[in-house]
Protein backbone atom coordinates (compact mmCIF):
# COMPACT_ATOMS: atom_id res chain seq x y z
CA UNK A 1 0.00 0.00 0.00
CA UNK A 2 1.13 3.53 -0.71
CA UNK A 3 1.04 6.56 1.56
CA UNK A 4 0.40 10.20 0.70
CA UNK A 5 4.09 11.09 0.70
CA UNK A 6 4.82 8.50 -1.98
CA UNK A 7 1.93 9.71 -4.13
CA UNK A 8 3.07 13.33 -3.77
CA UNK A 9 6.60 12.38 -4.84
CA UNK A 10 5.33 10.41 -7.83
CA UNK A 11 2.90 13.15 -8.90
CA UNK A 12 5.48 15.88 -8.23
CA UNK A 13 3.05 17.95 -6.14
CA UNK A 14 2.81 18.94 -2.49
CA UNK A 15 1.45 16.64 0.22
CA UNK A 16 -1.39 19.11 0.84
CA UNK A 17 -2.43 18.94 -2.83
CA UNK A 18 -2.56 15.14 -2.66
CA UNK A 19 -4.52 15.22 0.58
CA UNK A 20 -7.20 17.48 -0.92
CA UNK A 21 -7.54 15.33 -4.02
CA UNK A 22 -7.86 12.10 -2.01
CA UNK A 23 -10.26 13.55 0.55
CA UNK A 24 -13.19 13.24 -1.88
CA UNK A 25 -12.05 11.56 -5.12
CA UNK A 26 -15.62 11.39 -6.37
CA UNK A 27 -15.75 15.22 -6.40
CA UNK A 28 -12.53 16.01 -8.27
CA UNK A 29 -12.83 19.11 -10.45
CA UNK A 30 -9.43 19.60 -12.12
CA UNK A 31 -7.24 17.54 -14.43
CA UNK A 32 -4.40 17.68 -11.90
CA UNK A 33 -6.61 16.19 -9.18
CA UNK A 34 -7.77 13.49 -11.58
CA UNK A 35 -4.13 12.68 -12.36
CA UNK A 36 -3.32 12.42 -8.64
CA UNK A 37 -6.25 10.05 -8.02
CA UNK A 38 -5.16 7.88 -10.98
CA UNK A 39 -1.60 7.71 -9.62
CA UNK A 40 -2.94 6.79 -6.18
CA UNK A 41 -4.98 3.94 -7.66
CA UNK A 42 -1.95 2.71 -9.64
CA UNK A 43 0.09 2.67 -6.45
CA UNK A 44 -2.61 0.74 -4.60
CA UNK A 45 -3.81 3.48 -2.28
CA UNK A 46 -6.62 2.31 0.03
CA UNK A 47 -9.45 4.84 -0.47
CA UNK A 48 -11.89 2.84 1.68
CA UNK A 49 -9.53 2.93 4.67
CA UNK A 50 -9.15 6.70 4.36
CA UNK A 51 -12.91 7.18 4.04
CA UNK A 52 -13.58 5.02 7.12
CA UNK A 53 -10.91 6.88 9.09
CA UNK A 54 -12.47 10.22 8.12
CA UNK A 55 -15.96 9.12 9.09
CA UNK A 56 -14.82 7.64 12.41
CA UNK A 57 -12.91 10.81 13.30
CA UNK A 58 -16.07 12.79 14.09
CA UNK A 59 -15.15 14.16 17.50
CA UNK A 60 -17.30 17.28 17.01
CA UNK A 61 -14.38 19.46 18.05
CA UNK A 62 -12.45 22.23 16.24
CA UNK A 63 -9.17 23.52 17.66
CA UNK A 64 -7.91 27.08 17.29
CA UNK A 65 -4.10 27.13 17.37
CA UNK A 66 -2.36 30.40 18.27
CA UNK A 67 1.38 30.30 17.64
CA UNK A 68 3.23 32.31 20.27
CA UNK A 69 5.96 33.50 17.93
CA UNK A 70 3.28 35.68 16.34
CA UNK A 71 0.65 36.10 19.06
CA UNK A 72 1.69 35.83 22.70
CA UNK A 73 -0.62 33.94 25.10
CA UNK A 74 -1.32 37.18 26.98
CA UNK A 75 -2.30 38.97 23.76
CA UNK A 76 -4.49 36.06 22.66
CA UNK A 77 -6.47 36.03 25.90
CA UNK A 78 -7.03 39.78 25.94
CA UNK A 79 -10.76 40.37 25.42
CA UNK A 80 -10.26 42.53 22.32
CA UNK A 81 -8.62 39.56 20.59
CA UNK A 82 -10.08 36.50 22.30
CA UNK A 83 -13.76 37.39 22.11
CA UNK A 84 -13.92 38.11 18.32
CA UNK A 85 -12.08 34.83 17.68
CA UNK A 86 -14.26 32.67 19.93
CA UNK A 87 -17.57 34.32 19.03
CA UNK A 88 -16.80 34.32 15.30
CA UNK A 89 -15.92 30.62 15.20
CA UNK A 90 -18.61 29.42 17.59
CA UNK A 91 -21.30 31.23 15.63
CA UNK A 92 -20.62 28.83 12.73
CA UNK A 93 -19.51 25.54 14.24
CA UNK A 94 -22.14 25.64 16.98
CA UNK A 95 -24.86 25.29 14.36
CA UNK A 96 -23.40 21.86 13.47
CA UNK A 97 -22.99 20.79 17.08
CA UNK A 98 -19.22 21.35 17.24
CA UNK A 99 -17.23 22.59 20.22
CA UNK A 100 -14.21 24.90 20.12
CA UNK A 101 -10.86 24.29 21.83
CA UNK A 102 -8.42 27.23 22.04
CA UNK A 103 -4.76 26.26 22.42
CA UNK A 104 -1.45 28.12 22.54
CA UNK A 105 1.53 26.64 20.73
CA UNK A 106 4.82 27.85 22.18
CA UNK A 107 8.14 28.50 20.50
CA UNK A 108 9.05 24.84 21.13
CA UNK A 109 5.99 23.90 18.99
CA UNK A 110 4.78 21.28 21.42
CA UNK A 111 1.37 20.23 20.07
CA UNK A 112 -1.64 20.45 22.40
CA UNK A 113 -3.03 17.18 23.80
CA UNK A 114 -6.12 17.41 21.59
CA UNK A 115 -3.93 17.05 18.49
CA UNK A 116 -1.76 14.29 19.94
CA UNK A 117 -4.84 12.28 20.91
CA UNK A 118 -6.54 12.97 17.55
CA UNK A 119 -9.54 14.52 19.29
CA UNK A 120 -10.30 17.22 16.72
CA UNK A 121 -11.92 17.20 13.30
CA UNK A 122 -10.47 20.47 12.03
CA UNK A 123 -7.99 23.27 12.73
CA UNK A 124 -8.07 27.04 12.46
CA UNK A 125 -4.66 28.56 13.11
CA UNK A 126 -3.13 31.99 13.62
CA UNK A 127 0.59 32.70 13.32
CA UNK A 128 3.76 31.26 11.86
CA UNK A 129 4.80 27.63 12.26
CA UNK A 130 7.54 25.37 10.95
CA UNK A 131 7.03 23.19 7.89
CA UNK A 132 7.63 20.15 10.08
CA UNK A 133 4.79 21.03 12.46
CA UNK A 134 2.47 21.84 9.58
CA UNK A 135 3.00 18.57 7.72
CA UNK A 136 2.89 16.41 10.84
CA UNK A 137 -0.01 17.90 12.78
CA UNK A 138 -1.98 20.37 10.67
CA UNK A 139 -1.92 19.20 7.08
CA UNK A 140 -3.62 15.80 7.69
CA UNK A 141 -6.76 17.55 8.99
CA UNK A 142 -9.14 20.08 7.42
CA UNK A 143 -7.55 23.41 8.26
CA UNK A 144 -7.62 27.14 7.54
CA UNK A 145 -5.09 29.84 8.42
CA UNK A 146 -6.02 33.39 9.39
CA UNK A 147 -4.26 36.76 9.29
CA UNK A 148 -0.56 35.77 8.94
CA UNK A 149 -0.42 34.46 5.39
CA UNK A 150 2.44 32.05 4.66
CA UNK A 151 2.84 31.29 0.93
CA UNK A 152 4.77 28.11 1.78
CA UNK A 153 1.65 26.53 3.27
CA UNK A 154 -0.65 25.22 0.56
CA UNK A 155 -3.98 25.73 2.31
CA UNK A 156 -7.02 27.98 2.65
CA UNK A 157 -6.57 31.46 4.13
CA UNK A 158 -8.83 34.19 5.47
CA UNK A 159 -7.09 37.47 6.26
CA UNK A 160 -7.86 41.12 6.87
CA UNK A 161 -6.72 43.28 3.97
CA UNK A 162 -4.11 45.25 5.89
CA UNK A 163 -3.03 47.08 2.73
CA UNK A 164 -6.49 48.64 2.66
CA UNK A 165 -6.08 49.63 6.30
CA UNK A 166 -3.08 51.80 5.43
CA UNK A 167 -4.57 53.14 2.21
CA UNK A 168 -7.97 54.04 3.65
CA UNK A 169 -6.46 55.78 6.67
CA UNK A 170 -4.35 58.04 4.45
CA UNK A 171 -7.39 58.66 2.24
CA UNK A 172 -9.47 59.71 5.25
CA UNK A 173 -6.77 62.08 6.53
CA UNK A 174 -6.21 63.52 3.06
CA UNK A 175 -9.89 64.39 2.67
CA UNK A 176 -9.73 66.27 5.96
CA UNK A 177 -6.84 68.42 4.73
CA UNK A 178 -3.83 66.56 6.08
CA UNK A 179 -0.74 66.46 3.87
CA UNK A 180 2.12 65.77 6.30
CA UNK A 181 1.07 62.30 7.42
CA UNK A 182 3.48 60.25 9.53
CA UNK A 183 3.65 56.49 10.10
CA UNK A 184 4.75 55.20 13.53
CA UNK A 185 5.07 51.65 14.84
CA UNK A 186 7.31 49.54 17.06
CA UNK A 187 6.16 46.35 15.29
CA UNK A 188 8.00 47.00 12.03
CA UNK A 189 8.91 43.36 11.28
CA UNK A 190 5.34 42.08 11.50
CA UNK A 191 3.75 40.88 8.25
CA UNK A 192 0.60 42.83 9.14
CA UNK A 193 2.63 46.01 9.67
CA UNK A 194 4.47 45.56 6.38
CA UNK A 195 1.16 45.37 4.50
CA UNK A 196 -0.21 48.33 6.46
CA UNK A 197 2.89 50.34 5.56
CA UNK A 198 2.68 49.33 1.89
CA UNK A 199 -0.89 50.67 1.79
CA UNK A 200 0.31 53.90 3.40
CA UNK A 201 3.04 54.37 0.78
CA UNK A 202 0.70 53.55 -2.12
CA UNK A 203 -1.88 56.02 -0.83
CA UNK A 204 0.68 58.82 -0.64
CA UNK A 205 1.52 58.22 -4.28
CA UNK A 206 -2.14 57.98 -5.31
CA UNK A 207 -3.00 61.32 -3.71
CA UNK A 208 0.06 63.09 -5.05
CA UNK A 209 1.86 63.35 -1.70
CA UNK A 210 5.62 63.09 -1.80
CA UNK A 211 7.06 60.29 0.32
CA UNK A 212 9.29 61.66 3.09
CA UNK A 213 11.35 59.15 5.03
CA UNK A 214 11.60 61.61 7.90
CA UNK A 215 7.89 61.04 8.50
CA UNK A 216 8.35 57.29 9.06
CA UNK A 217 9.32 55.90 12.46
CA UNK A 218 9.28 52.15 12.10
CA UNK A 219 11.23 49.76 14.32
CA UNK A 220 10.80 46.37 16.00
CA UNK A 221 10.59 46.03 19.75
CA UNK A 222 12.60 43.02 21.00
CA UNK A 223 11.32 39.51 21.53
CA UNK A 224 11.76 37.67 24.83
CA UNK A 225 12.60 33.97 24.44
CA UNK A 226 11.34 34.12 20.86
CA UNK A 227 7.99 35.72 21.76
CA UNK A 228 6.93 39.34 21.32
CA UNK A 229 5.42 39.90 24.77
CA UNK A 230 2.18 41.74 25.38
CA UNK A 231 2.90 45.24 26.66
CA UNK A 232 1.40 46.03 30.06
CA UNK A 233 2.66 49.62 30.21
CA UNK A 234 2.58 52.28 27.52
CA UNK A 235 5.95 52.69 25.79
CA UNK A 236 7.53 56.13 25.73
CA UNK A 237 7.40 57.49 22.17
CA UNK A 238 8.65 60.97 23.13
CA UNK A 239 11.89 60.82 21.13
CA UNK A 240 10.45 59.61 17.78
CA UNK A 241 7.55 62.04 18.12
CA UNK A 242 9.85 64.97 18.81
CA UNK A 243 11.65 64.08 15.58
CA UNK A 244 8.34 63.90 13.70
CA UNK A 245 7.18 67.22 15.09
CA UNK A 246 10.37 68.84 13.82
CA UNK A 247 9.14 67.87 10.34
CA UNK A 248 5.75 69.57 10.62
CA UNK A 249 3.48 66.54 10.77
CA UNK A 250 -0.25 67.12 11.07
CA UNK A 251 -1.26 63.48 11.57
CA UNK A 252 0.30 60.27 12.89
CA UNK A 253 -0.87 56.82 11.74
CA UNK A 254 -0.34 54.08 14.36
CA UNK A 255 -0.77 50.36 13.89
CA UNK A 256 -3.33 49.91 16.64
CA UNK A 257 -5.09 51.68 19.50
CA UNK A 258 -2.41 50.75 22.05
CA UNK A 259 0.31 52.46 20.03
CA UNK A 260 -2.07 55.34 19.30
CA UNK A 261 -2.63 55.81 23.04
CA UNK A 262 1.13 55.81 23.67
CA UNK A 263 1.45 58.42 20.92
CA UNK A 264 -1.19 60.65 22.50
CA UNK A 265 0.55 60.49 25.90
CA UNK A 266 3.91 61.38 24.33
CA UNK A 267 2.35 64.28 22.43
CA UNK A 268 0.84 65.58 25.64
CA UNK A 269 4.30 65.53 27.24
CA UNK A 270 5.49 67.60 24.27
CA UNK A 271 2.70 70.10 24.87
CA UNK A 272 0.36 69.01 22.07
CA UNK A 273 -3.33 68.11 22.24
CA UNK A 274 -5.18 65.54 20.11
CA UNK A 275 -7.02 66.31 17.87
CA UNK A 276 -6.73 70.09 18.35
CA UNK A 277 -3.04 70.29 17.42
CA UNK A 278 -2.40 66.98 15.68
CA UNK A 279 -4.42 63.96 14.53
CA UNK A 280 -3.73 60.39 15.63
CA UNK A 281 -5.24 57.20 14.19
CA UNK A 282 -5.20 53.69 15.59
CA UNK A 283 -6.72 50.32 14.76
CA UNK A 284 -8.73 47.64 16.54
CA UNK A 285 -10.20 44.14 16.24
CA UNK A 286 -13.72 45.04 17.30
CA UNK A 287 -14.29 48.65 18.37
CA UNK A 288 -12.11 51.42 19.74
CA UNK A 289 -12.36 51.77 23.50
CA UNK A 290 -10.53 55.09 23.29
CA UNK A 291 -12.42 56.74 20.44
CA UNK A 292 -9.57 56.65 17.95
CA UNK A 293 -10.24 57.03 14.26
CA UNK A 294 -8.99 53.96 12.43
CA UNK A 295 -9.83 50.65 10.86
CA UNK A 296 -11.61 47.75 12.50
CA UNK A 297 -9.84 44.58 11.32
CA UNK A 298 -13.16 42.68 11.49
CA UNK A 299 -11.40 39.78 13.23
CA UNK A 300 -14.74 38.24 14.13
CA UNK A 301 -15.75 38.19 10.46
CA UNK A 302 -12.38 36.67 9.53
CA UNK A 303 -12.91 33.87 12.03
CA UNK A 304 -16.48 33.31 10.90
CA UNK A 305 -15.39 32.80 7.29
CA UNK A 306 -12.53 30.56 8.42
CA UNK A 307 -14.98 28.40 10.36
CA UNK A 308 -17.25 28.16 7.32
CA UNK A 309 -14.32 26.94 5.20
CA UNK A 310 -13.31 24.34 7.78
CA UNK A 311 -16.84 22.99 7.98
CA UNK A 312 -17.07 22.88 4.19
CA UNK A 313 -13.85 20.83 4.04
CA UNK A 314 -15.02 18.50 6.81
CA UNK A 315 -18.22 17.88 4.86
CA UNK A 316 -16.30 16.87 1.73
CA UNK A 317 -16.15 20.13 -0.21
CA UNK A 318 -13.53 22.79 -1.09
CA UNK A 319 -10.88 20.90 -3.04
CA UNK A 320 -9.13 24.02 -4.34
CA UNK A 321 -7.47 26.34 -1.80
CA UNK A 322 -8.69 29.92 -1.62
CA UNK A 323 -7.41 33.14 -0.11
CA UNK A 324 -10.23 35.34 1.17
CA UNK A 325 -9.50 38.99 1.91
CA UNK A 326 -11.82 40.67 4.42
CA UNK A 327 -12.09 44.42 4.01
CA UNK A 328 -11.55 46.50 7.16
CA UNK A 329 -14.22 48.95 8.31
CA UNK A 330 -13.12 52.53 8.95
CA UNK A 331 -14.44 54.28 12.07
CA UNK A 332 -14.07 58.04 12.25
CA UNK A 333 -13.72 58.33 16.02
CA UNK A 334 -12.82 61.59 17.77
CA UNK A 335 -9.03 61.77 17.29
CA UNK A 336 -8.98 63.57 13.91
CA UNK A 337 -10.34 66.95 12.86
CA UNK A 338 -10.52 68.80 9.58
CA UNK A 339 -7.75 71.35 9.12
CA UNK A 340 -7.22 74.42 6.94
CA UNK A 341 -5.72 74.17 3.47
CA UNK A 342 -3.06 76.50 2.04
CA UNK A 343 -2.28 75.38 -1.52
CA UNK A 344 -0.80 71.90 -1.24
CA UNK A 345 0.00 72.46 2.43
CA UNK A 346 -2.16 72.02 5.51
CA UNK A 347 -2.38 74.19 8.61
CA UNK A 348 -3.58 73.55 12.13
CA UNK A 349 -4.78 76.22 14.50
CA UNK A 350 -2.00 75.32 16.95
CA UNK A 351 0.55 78.21 16.97
CA UNK A 352 3.40 75.76 17.67
CA UNK A 353 2.84 73.95 14.39
CA UNK A 354 5.31 75.02 11.71
CA UNK A 355 2.66 74.96 9.03
CA UNK A 356 1.05 78.09 10.50
FENTAHU-V813720 format. One record per residue. N is the residue number from 1. PHI is phi in degrees with one decimal (none if undefined). Layout:
n | phi
N | PHI
N | PHI
This chain:
n | phi
1 | none
2 | -109.1
3 | -101.2
4 | -63.8
5 | -61.0
6 | -65.0
7 | -63.5
8 | -61.4
9 | -66.3
10 | -69.4
11 | -84.6
12 | 59.4
13 | -134.8
14 | -75.8
15 | -62.5
16 | -63.2
17 | -64.7
18 | -64.4
19 | -59.1
20 | -64.4
21 | -66.1
22 | -86.0
23 | -64.1
24 | -146.5
25 | -61.4
26 | -75.9
27 | -112.2
28 | -63.3
29 | -128.6
30 | -129.3
31 | -64.4
32 | -65.1
33 | -66.2
34 | -63.2
35 | -64.9
36 | -63.9
37 | -62.9
38 | -62.7
39 | -64.6
40 | -61.2
41 | -65.2
42 | -63.1
43 | -88.2
44 | 80.7
45 | -66.6
46 | -91.1
47 | -66.1
48 | -63.0
49 | -64.4
50 | -64.8
51 | -65.2
52 | -65.4
53 | -65.1
54 | -66.6
55 | -67.8
56 | -79.1
57 | -79.5
58 | -57.9
59 | -95.1
60 | 62.1
61 | -135.0
62 | -117.5
63 | -108.8
64 | -101.6
65 | -102.6
66 | -112.2
67 | -86.8
68 | -65.5
69 | -63.7
70 | -108.6
71 | -133.1
72 | -65.2
73 | -56.4
74 | -65.1
75 | -67.0
76 | -59.5
77 | -87.4
78 | -69.5
79 | -53.5
80 | -64.4
81 | -103.4
82 | -63.5
83 | -66.2
84 | -60.6
85 | -65.9
86 | -65.1
87 | -66.2
88 | -62.7
89 | -72.9
90 | -62.2
91 | -60.2
92 | -93.9
93 | -71.3
94 | -63.9
95 | -65.5
96 | -101.6
97 | 77.4
98 | -97.1
99 | -106.3
100 | -110.5
101 | -113.1
102 | -109.3
103 | -132.8
104 | -89.7
105 | -120.1
106 | -73.6
107 | -62.3
108 | -74.3
109 | 56.0
110 | -75.2
111 | -67.9
112 | -67.7
113 | -54.9
114 | -61.2
115 | -76.7
116 | -62.9
117 | -91.7
118 | 54.6
119 | -104.5
120 | -130.0
121 | -98.4
122 | -161.0
123 | -132.6
124 | -118.5
125 | -128.9
126 | -132.1
127 | 112.7
128 | -92.8
129 | -135.5
130 | -76.9
131 | -61.3
132 | -62.0
133 | -63.3
134 | -59.7
135 | -69.9
136 | -83.9
137 | -114.5
138 | -98.5
139 | -56.7
140 | -65.9
141 | -109.4
142 | -56.4
143 | -152.8
144 | -143.2
145 | -99.8
146 | -125.4
147 | 66.8
148 | -94.1
149 | -65.9
150 | -121.8
151 | -64.2
152 | -80.2
153 | -100.9
154 | -86.5
155 | -148.6
156 | -78.6
157 | -136.2
158 | -132.1
159 | -140.0
160 | -73.7
161 | -75.8
162 | -69.8
163 | -59.3
164 | -63.4
165 | -59.3
166 | -67.1
167 | -65.6
168 | -68.7
169 | -67.7
170 | -62.1
171 | -58.6
172 | -62.3
173 | -65.6
174 | -61.5
175 | -65.2
176 | -94.7
177 | 98.8
178 | -79.5
179 | -124.8
180 | -102.8
181 | -108.5
182 | -97.1
183 | -126.2
184 | -133.9
185 | -160.4
186 | -108.7
187 | -122.1
188 | -64.4
189 | -87.1
190 | -66.0
191 | -58.6
192 | -64.0
193 | -66.6
194 | -61.5
195 | -68.8
196 | -58.8
197 | -66.9
198 | -62.7
199 | -64.4
200 | -59.9
201 | -63.5
202 | -64.6
203 | -68.0
204 | -55.5
205 | -64.0
206 | -63.2
207 | -98.0
208 | 72.0
209 | -99.8
210 | -70.5
211 | -69.5
212 | -129.1
213 | -60.0
214 | -70.3
215 | -94.8
216 | -114.5
217 | -122.2
218 | -134.0
219 | -144.7
220 | -116.7
221 | -70.6
222 | -71.5
223 | -87.5
224 | -119.9
225 | 54.9
226 | 83.9
227 | -120.5
228 | -79.2
229 | -71.1
230 | -70.2
231 | -81.3
232 | -102.0
233 | -126.6
234 | -66.1
235 | -69.7
236 | -94.3
237 | -98.4
238 | -57.0
239 | -63.8
240 | -62.1
241 | -73.5
242 | -60.0
243 | -67.8
244 | -67.2
245 | -64.9
246 | -66.4
247 | -109.0
248 | 59.0
249 | -70.9
250 | -113.3
251 | -151.3
252 | -126.0
253 | -92.8
254 | -113.5
255 | -69.8
256 | -156.8
257 | -65.8
258 | -63.2
259 | -68.9
260 | -66.0
261 | -64.8
262 | -61.8
263 | -65.5
264 | -60.4
265 | -63.6
266 | -67.8
267 | -63.8
268 | -62.3
269 | -66.6
270 | -87.2
271 | 90.2
272 | -109.1
273 | -119.4
274 | -109.0
275 | -98.2
276 | -56.3
277 | -98.1
278 | -156.9
279 | -93.9
280 | -136.0
281 | -117.3
282 | -126.0
283 | -174.0
284 | -154.1
285 | -87.5
286 | -134.0
287 | -150.3
288 | -82.2
289 | -75.0
290 | -110.7
291 | 78.1
292 | -75.1
293 | -67.1
294 | 155.8
295 | -92.2
296 | -86.7
297 | -70.3
298 | 55.1
299 | -58.5
300 | -62.3
301 | -67.3
302 | -56.5
303 | -68.2
304 | -64.7
305 | -66.5
306 | -62.5
307 | -64.2
308 | -61.7
309 | -65.1
310 | -60.9
311 | -66.1
312 | -63.3
313 | -66.5
314 | -58.4
315 | -86.6
316 | 94.8
317 | -105.2
318 | 53.7
319 | -87.6
320 | -101.0
321 | -68.9
322 | -128.9
323 | -125.3
324 | -100.0
325 | -103.5
326 | -95.4
327 | -74.6
328 | -72.4
329 | -110.4
330 | -88.0
331 | -113.3
332 | -73.1
333 | 61.4
334 | -126.7
335 | -103.0
336 | -135.6
337 | -132.0
338 | -72.1
339 | -122.8
340 | -70.2
341 | -110.6
342 | -132.5
343 | 63.1
344 | -91.6
345 | -99.9
346 | -122.8
347 | -130.7
348 | -99.5
349 | -80.6
350 | -68.9
351 | -64.0
352 | -80.0
353 | -76.4
354 | -68.5
355 | -80.7
356 | -79.4
